[in-house]
Amino acid sequence: MEGGAIAQFLPLILIFAIMYFLLIRPQQKKMKEHTAMVEAVRRGDQVVTQGGVIGKVSKVKEGENEIEVEIAEGVKIRVVKSTIAQVLNKTEPAK
């Protein structure tokens, strides 16, 4: 009897395992990489926001969850850190 019950749940368990390794785990890895990229952003980096705006980081506000991005000479906007999609050019840390 117990063998029959396990045999009935085996396909369900296999489907869940496949879903975990093909969908859930890669998504979690991608989220960790994005979080690390956002935390590593510093002044002088060239970034692209999720809205497609390209600019250079002029100020990183440590206490808050936002940065200031210069999109043209003298034109600065405040952007939420998590909306950064990509870092194009990294600056070298000051020694």
Secondary structure by P-SEA (a helix, b strand, c coil): caaaaaaaaaaaaaaaaaaaacccaaaaaaaaaaaaaaaacccccccccccbbbbbbccccccccbbbbbccccbbbbbcccccccccccccccc
